[in-house]
Amino acid sequence: MTTTARPSSEDNFEDVFFSAPDGLRLHARDYGRNRTDTLGHLPLICLPGLSRNTADFHDLALKIINDAEAPRRVVSFDYRGRGQSEWARDPDEYNVLTEADDLLAGMAALGLEHAIFLGTSRGGLIMHVLAALRPAVIAGAILNDIGPVIEGAGLAQIKTYLTRAPRPANFEDAARIQREIHGKAFPALNDEDWLAFAHAIYVEDKKGRLTGNFDPKLLNGFKDMDFSTPLPTMWPQFESLAAGKPLLVIRGENSALLSEETVTEMKSRAPHVKTHTALGQGHAPLLHLGSLPALIRDFLSGCDQGHPH
C-alpha cells in the first residue's frame, strides 16, 4: 500500500510512502507519476549512496522530467534509515540484500514493472544484487562511480568523513566543512554547488542543530572492516547486470573507490559498456553538473529505442 503526501511546493514530485516486506515505512520521490507525456519512455529509478538520500538526484530529476523531447518519470528511493524512511529496528538490516528487497517492494507499490536504473555507490551495489535476483526488471543501467571491485582506500575515506566530520553550526558552515573534506577531489564545484551539497546531506534536528540525514547505526558495519585486505568482488553479478542490457559506467576523475583498472576490466568483460570520466569530480560525481545530464539523457533515449514498452 502507498500513501502519497501532498506534492512539493515546486509541484515537480510527490513524496510517496510504502511498506517494506517487514512493515517498515519507507519513502520515495516520484517525479511525473501521473503525467501522460512520460508514457512512451522507460522510467528511471535512482538509488543513492551509502548515507545519502533522494535529494542527491533532485536537480537531475528536474532536467529529465522537464526534457522537451523526452520527458521521463523519475523515482528516487530513500533506503531504510536514510532520508524520510523509517530507521531499521536492527542495524544488521542495513545491508544490500535487505535494501534490494525493499526496492522491489517499492517498485511493486508504485507499479514499476521494469525501468532504467541509476545507482550511485551503494546504489550500484544494490543493482548488482538486483541483477542476480530479478534481472528482468532492469532495462538499462547507469553505474555512478561504482563497480564489482571496491577499493579499500576509498571505503576507508568514506568511513573517515562520515565518522569524524565536525558538527556544522549552519548550512554555510556545513558547506565549508564539506569543501575542506572533498575540495581536492572536486575542483569542478563552485560555492553554490557546495551549499547545495550541504543541504542534501544535513537536516535540522528537533533542537535546530544540523545532523546527518541518516541513522548513525548505519555506520556500525565499518567497525570490524579491515581496509588493508581486498574486499569481496562482484564479477558474476556484474556480468548478469551487463548481459544483454545497455550499461553506462561513470567514474569520477579523482575517485578513490572505483579504479581505472576496474573500469578497463568491466569494458573487457562487457565490450558494449559505455564509459565516461567526470572531470574535476571524485567519489561520487554530482550528475546534474557539466556535460553529465546530456550524457545521461542520450543514454536513456538509447535504452528506449532498444526496449519495447
N, C-alpha and C positions, 0 to 999 in steps of 0.2 A: 504494500500500500504506500502511496505517496501523499505527502502533504505539501502543497505549494504555498509559500508565503507570497505577500504582495510583490509585484515587480519592483526592481530597484528604481530609485529616483530618476535614473537616466533612461529607464524603460527599455533597456537593452537585454536584460536577462531576468530570469526568475530564480529565486532560491528554492530549491526542492529538497525535501527531506524524505528519506526512505528507511526501511528496516533492514539491517544486516541479518544474515542467517541466524545469529544468536540473539536478535532483538535489539541490538544497539541502534541508536538513532544517528543516521549518517546524512551528510549534506553534499549537494552538488549544485553547481551553477549551470543553468540551461539557457543558452542564447538562441533565440529563434525557434523556440519549441513549437509554436502554433503558426508559423509563417509558411504560407503555401509556396513562396518563391524558392524555398530551400529543397523542395521535394525531389528535384531532379539531380541532386548532388548528395553523395555519401556524407553522413555526419562525421564530425571529428571529435574524438574523445581525448581529452588532455589529462595527463597524470603527472603530478608534481614530484619534487624531490623529497628526500627523507623527512625533513621537518617542515616542509613548505605546504602551500595551500592553493586554493583556486585563484587567489589574487594574482599569482605569478602569470597567469595566462590572459588576464583581462584585456590588456591593450592589444594583444594578438587576436583574441577572440572578436573584438570590435572590428578589426580590419577584415576579418574573414566573413563575419555575418553581414557586414555592410559592403562587401565587394560588389561593384556594379554589375560585373559579368557573371559571377558565380557565387551568390550568397549561400552560405552553408551553415547548417546547425552546428553549434559547438557546445559540448558538455564537458565541464571540468569537475573533478571529484576531490573532495577532502577525505583523505583516509581517516580511519578511526584514530582519535587522539590528536587530530590536526584541525585547524580552522574552526568551522562551526559544527564539526562532527563530535559526537559524544566520546569521552575518553574510555579506553578499554578497562574492563574490570580487573583484568590480569595483564601485567606488562608483557608477559610471554606471547600475548596475542598480537604484538607488534612485529609481524613477520610477513614476508611477501606472499606466502600461501594463503593466509587468512585475508590479506588485503586483496588478493586476486578473487577469492570467493565473494568478498564484499562488493567488488567491482561488478561481477556477474549479477549479483542481486540488484545492484543499481541499474544495470542495463535492462534487466527484466522489468523493473519498476517503471522505467522511462520508455519502454517499448523500443529499445535499440537492439535489433537482431544482429546487425553487423555494422562496422564502422572502420574508419581510418584511425589509428591510434598514434598519439604523440606522447612519448614518455621522457621526462627529464630525470636523469639519475635513477633514483629509486623507482620512478615510474617505468623506466625502461626495463628494469629487472622484473617488475610485475608483468610486463609484456612478454618477457621470455617465458615466465611461468604460464601465462595465458596461452602461449603458442603450443605448449605441451598439453594443457588441459582442454582447451576449446579453440583449436586453430581456425575453425570456420567463421568465428566472429570477427576475425582480423582481415579486412580488405586491403590494407596497406599499413605501413608502419614508418614512423619517424623516431629515431633514437637520438636524443639530445644529450651528448657527452656521456654516453654510457655504452657498454658493450659486454661481451661474455667474459672479459677479463678486467678485473678491478685492481688498480694499482694500490698497494698498501699505503704508500706515502700519501696518496690523495685522500684515502679514507682517514688516515691519521690527521690530516689537515682539517677535515670536516669535524672530527671529534674535538680538536683543539678549539676551533672558533665557536662551536656550539656549547662547549662546557666552560670556556674561560672568558668569553667576551663580557666586559663590564655592563652593568645595567645602565641604559641611557636615561638622561634626565628628561629629554623630549625628543621629538622626531628629528629635529635638526642635529641634535647630539647623536642620535642613532645613525643618521646618515654619515656623520663624521667618523664614528666608530667603524662602520662597515667599510668606509673608504680606506681607513688605516689598515684594516684586515685584508681587504681584497684589491686595493688600488693597483698594486703592481701587476696583478693578473688581468685587470680590467681597465686599461688605459683608454678604451673607447668610450667610457661612461663620463657624462658631464654632471654638473651639480644637480640638475633636475632629475637625472637618472638615479643618482644616489639617494635622493629624497624619496623617490617612488619606490626604490629598492627597500628602504627602511619601512615604508608604510605597508609593504607586502609581508614583511617579516614580523613586525611587532603589533600588539594591540594594547589598549589600556585595561588594567585590571580594575577591580571594584574600588581600589583606593586611588585610581588615576595614575598609577605607575605603569610604565611600559614594560611589557614582558613578551617573551617569545610566544607565538600563537600555536603552541603545541603542548602536549602533556610532557613534563620533564622526565617522566619514567620511560619515555621513548628512548632515551639515551642509555638505559640500563644495558642494552645489548653491546655497548662498546667496552664494558668493564673488563671482560676477560679476553678481549681480542689481542692477538699478537700480530702487529702490523709488519713485523720483520720477516714473517714467513708468507709464502704465496697463498693467496686466498683461493677457494674453490672456483673453478671456471664453469661456464655455462655454454660450451660449444654445441652440444646436442640440441639444447633449447634454441640457440641462435639459428641453427640450421633449419629447425622447424619453423621459426619465425620468418626466415628468408625464403622458404620453399614456395615457389610459385607466386610470390607476392611482391609488389613494389616496396622497396625499402630505401630510406634516406638516412644516412648517418651524418650528424652534425657534430663536429669536435671543436671545442674552444682552443684557439691557438696556444694558449698558455695553460691548458688543463693539466693537472697532475693526476687525474683519476682515470682518464682514457688516453692511452699512449698512441702515438703514431704507428707503432709496430702492430698493436691490436687492430687498428683500422685497416692496415695493409692486409692482415690475415683475414679479416672479415671480407674484404674485397676478393681475396684469393679463393675463399670457400664459397662465396656467392658473387660471381662476377657481375651480375646485374645490379648490385647495390650501388647507389649513388652516394658519393661522399662530398662533404663541404667543410672547409675550415672557417670558423668565425673569427676573423681577425680582431685583435685587440680585446679579446674576451678569454676568460678562464673557465673554471667549473662553477656553474654551468651557464652557457650562453643565454643572454636575455633575447628571446626570439622575436620581439617586436622592434628591434633596433636594426638600422642599416639595411642591408640587402636581404636579410633573412625572411621578412614577410613575403617578398616577391618569390624567393626560392621556394618557400613552403606552399604558396598559392599555386605555383606551377606544378609542383609535385602532386598536390591534391587533385588538380584538374586531370593529370595523367592517370591517377587512380580511378577517377570517374569513368574515363574512356575505356579502361580495361575491366570494368566490373558492371554487370547488369544489375539494375536496381529500380 
